Amino acid sequence: MIFGPIGARAPFLRTGRAAALAAGLAALSAVPASAAAPAHDPSGTWLTQDGKARIRVEKCGPQEKNLCGYAVWLKTPLNDEGKPRVDFRNPDPKKRARASLGHQLILGLKLNKDAHYEGKIYNAEDGKFYDVTIWSDAPEELTVKGCLIAFLCQSQTWTRVSDALPGQLTGPTNGANGPRADAEWAPKTAPGATASGPAATGTTGAAPAAKPAPKPAAPKAPAAPAPAQ
């Protein structure tokens, strides 16, 4: 029977494969750690591959372990009527009137086992969300891989920029002249806020006003002199 000899040899084949695997692991462990190129921090401002926008990418979320991104400059910030573009295709009716400039499109990506950030990205051009993976193998380049479905993915290369163009938002997120975070990713306190300033998005409200100091008591009038006897 044909299955007899193959079955008899199977233990020896398994042993040979195990030995080869062990040898391969030993060879990998001998490679110095410096041989693997470390991923660079993706934080910064990036020009998209098509040149239509500049996206600020920064850490966000609890303990700043997530990655968020905002449109801080648009090549065409006005619509055909000469008015600022708005996010009119957003599936959330409450967001359709918000300005396109400054909106959040990278939605709290998480670090995966490959030291890449993955999660969801919002495309204002069609009002849809896509799976995305972001990483940086070179200090001046950011790779953005978006997938509509598992087997339909495209990659773009964004370029780091350090200057500021007219109309670009340069302030802190949720601060003056800065982009606006979605409610779930808003900073707990407004950047640079003071005690007298407005409460930040997502805060519990302004601090109660301090009570005025009590007025000093008026001095007592001197007693009238006793009449002469």
C-alpha positions in Angstrom: 0.0 0.0 0.0 1.2 3.4 -0.9 0.3 5.1 2.4 2.4 2.7 4.5 5.9 3.9 3.6 4.9 7.6 3.6 3.3 7.3 7.0 6.4 5.5 8.3 8.7 8.2 7.1 6.5 11.1 8.4 8.2 11.3 11.9 11.6 11.7 10.2 10.3 14.4 7.9 8.8 16.3 10.8 12.1 16.0 12.7 14.0 17.4 9.7 11.6 20.3 9.3 12.0 21.1 13.0 15.8 21.1 12.7 15.6 23.4 9.7 13.3 25.8 11.5 15.5 25.9 14.5 18.5 26.6 12.3 16.6 29.4 10.6 15.6 31.0 13.9 19.2 30.9 15.1 20.3 32.6 12.0 17.8 35.4 12.5 18.8 35.9 16.1 22.4 36.4 14.9 21.4 39.4 12.7 22.3 42.6 14.6 19.3 44.7 15.7 20.6 47.7 13.7 19.9 45.7 10.4 16.2 46.3 10.8 15.3 49.9 9.9 13.3 51.5 12.7 10.1 53.3 11.9 10.2 57.1 12.2 7.8 59.2 14.1 5.0 60.2 11.7 4.2 63.4 13.6 4.5 66.5 11.5 2.9 68.4 8.6 2.7 66.5 5.2 1.8 67.5 1.7 -0.5 64.9 0.1 0.7 63.2 -3.1 -1.8 65.1 -5.3 -0.7 68.4 -3.8 -4.3 69.3 -2.8 -3.8 69.5 1.0 -1.4 69.7 3.9 -2.2 67.3 6.7 -1.0 67.8 10.3 -0.4 64.4 11.9 0.1 64.3 15.7 -0.3 62.0 18.7 -3.7 62.0 20.4 -6.0 60.0 22.7 -5.3 58.6 26.2 -1.6 58.9 26.9 -1.1 60.1 23.3 -0.9 56.5 22.0 -3.1 57.1 19.0 -2.5 59.1 15.8 -4.8 61.8 14.5 -4.6 64.1 11.5 -6.2 67.3 10.3 -6.4 69.3 7.1 -4.5 72.5 7.9 -4.2 73.8 4.3 -6.2 73.4 1.1 -5.1 74.2 -2.4 -8.7 75.2 -3.2 -10.3 76.4 0.0 -13.2 78.1 -1.7 -16.1 76.6 -3.6 -17.5 77.7 -6.9 -19.5 80.5 -5.2 -16.3 81.9 -3.6 -17.3 80.7 -0.1 -15.2 78.4 2.2 -15.7 74.8 1.4 -17.8 72.7 3.9 -18.0 69.0 4.5 -21.4 68.7 2.8 -21.0 65.0 1.9 -20.4 63.9 5.5 -22.8 61.0 6.5 -23.4 62.8 9.9 -25.9 65.6 9.2 -24.5 67.6 12.1 -21.0 67.8 10.4 -22.2 68.9 7.0 -21.9 72.6 7.7 -18.4 72.4 9.2 -15.5 74.0 7.3 -13.4 71.6 5.2 -10.3 73.5 6.3 -9.3 72.2 9.7 -11.5 69.1 9.8 -10.2 65.8 11.2 -9.6 63.0 8.8 -7.2 60.6 10.5 -9.2 59.1 13.3 -7.1 57.9 16.2 -5.0 55.2 14.6 -3.5 52.5 16.8 0.0 51.1 16.6 0.1 47.5 15.3 2.7 44.7 15.7 4.6 46.1 12.6 5.1 49.5 14.3 2.6 51.0 11.8 -0.5 52.9 12.7 -3.8 51.5 11.4 -7.4 52.5 11.7 -9.9 54.7 9.8 -9.4 57.7 7.5 -12.2 60.0 6.4 -12.3 61.2 2.8 -14.3 64.4 2.5 -14.4 64.2 -1.3 -16.8 61.3 -1.2 -18.0 61.3 2.5 -16.7 57.8 3.1 -14.4 56.1 5.6 -11.6 53.8 4.6 -9.2 51.4 6.3 -5.8 53.0 6.4 -2.2 52.1 7.5 0.4 54.9 8.0 4.1 54.6 8.6 7.3 56.4 7.9 10.4 54.6 6.7 12.2 57.9 5.9 12.2 61.1 7.9 10.8 63.1 4.9 8.3 60.7 3.6 5.0 59.2 5.0 3.4 56.2 3.4 -0.4 56.1 3.5 -2.0 52.9 2.4 -5.8 53.0 2.1 -8.1 50.1 1.5 -11.7 50.2 0.3 -11.8 46.4 0.7 -9.2 43.8 1.6 -7.9 43.3 -1.9 -8.4 46.8 -3.2 -5.7 49.0 -1.7 -3.6 51.9 -2.9 -0.6 53.6 -1.4 0.4 57.2 -1.5 3.6 59.0 -0.4 3.2 62.2 1.5 6.1 64.7 1.7 7.1 66.5 4.9 6.9 70.3 4.9 8.2 72.8 7.4 7.0 76.1 5.9 3.6 77.8 6.2 1.6 78.9 3.2 -1.0 81.7 3.2 -4.2 80.4 4.7 -2.5 77.5 6.5 -3.7 76.8 10.1 -0.7 77.0 12.3 -2.3 77.2 15.8 -2.6 74.3 18.2 -5.5 71.8 17.8 -8.7 73.3 19.1 -6.8 76.5 19.7 -6.7 79.9 18.0 -6.0 79.5 14.2 -5.8 75.7 14.7 -7.7 72.7 13.4 -10.7 71.2 15.1 -10.7 67.7 16.6 -13.8 65.5 16.6 -15.4 65.3 20.0 -14.0 61.9 20.9 -10.4 63.0 20.1 -10.6 66.6 21.4 -7.9 67.6 23.9 -9.0 67.6 27.5 -8.1 71.3 27.9 -7.7 74.0 25.2 -4.1 74.6 24.3 -2.9 77.8 26.1 -6.2 78.3 27.8 -6.2 80.5 30.9 -8.5 80.6 33.8 -10.4 83.5 32.3 -10.6 82.0 28.8 -13.4 79.9 27.3 -13.8 76.3 28.3 -12.2 73.8 25.9 -14.3 71.3 23.8 -15.0 68.2 25.9 -14.4 69.9 29.3 -16.9 69.9 32.1 -17.3 73.7 32.0 -15.7 76.8 33.2 -14.3 76.9 36.7 -16.6 78.7 39.3 -15.8 82.3 39.8 -13.9 83.3 42.9 -15.9 84.8 45.6 -15.1 88.5 46.2 -13.2 89.4 49.3 -15.4 90.7 52.1 -15.4 94.4 52.6 -13.6 95.7 55.7 -16.0 96.7 58.5 -16.6 100.5 58.8 -14.8 102.1 61.8 -17.0 102.8 64.8 -17.9 106.4 65.5 -16.2 107.8 68.8 -18.5 107.9 71.8 -20.0 111.3 72.6 -18.4 113.1 75.6 -20.4 113.0 78.8 -22.2 116.3 79.7 -20.4 118.6 82.2 -21.7 118.4 85.8 
